[in-house]
Amino acid sequence: MPIYDYSCKKCGVDFSSIQKSAEDSVKCPVCDSEEVQKKISSFNFGGFSSSGYSGFGG
């Protein structure tokens, strides 16, 4: 299941959410608002990330 990063438009908190489906609604864990925006997140693949080598994968 993918993990997505969000930012709440109401209270401004940043959080992550595991989603089973793209149709699942996402609520802010702090203020319970559904006014959230999906953020672009970095990922790690094969030992490299957006910031360079992570040391993973030898």
N, C-alpha and C positions, 0 to 999 in steps of 0.2 A: 504494500500500500504506500502510495506516495505521501511525502510530508511537504506541505506548502507553508510559506511564510506570508503573514498578513499584517496589515496595519489598520487599527480601528480609526474610522473617520470621526467618531464621536469623542472618544477620550484620549486618542493618540497612542495607545499602547501597541507595541509590536509583539506578535506571538506566532507560534507554529501550530499547525493542525494536521493530523493524519486524516486522510479522506479515503473512504471506500469507493466513492463514486463522485464524478464531477458534478452530479446533481445534488449532492449533500449540501445543506445550508450550513454556513459557518457563522458562529456567534463569538463575539468578544468575550473572553473569560473573565474580564474585569467588570464591564458594564452591561453585558448581555445584549449589546446592540448587534444587529445584522448588517449595519453599515460598515463593511470592511472592504479593504482593497488588497488584492493579491499582489505581493511584491516579487520582484525578480530575485531569485536566490542562486547562490553559487553551489557547485557540486564538485565531488571528487570522483575522478574516473581514472583508474590505472596508475595511481600514485601521483597524479598531478591535479592541482586545483587552480582556481583563478589567481591565487597568489604565488604559484610556483610549485616546486616539488615538495610533497608532503612527507616523503620517507616511507610511504606505504608501498608494498609490492616489490621491494628489493631491487 
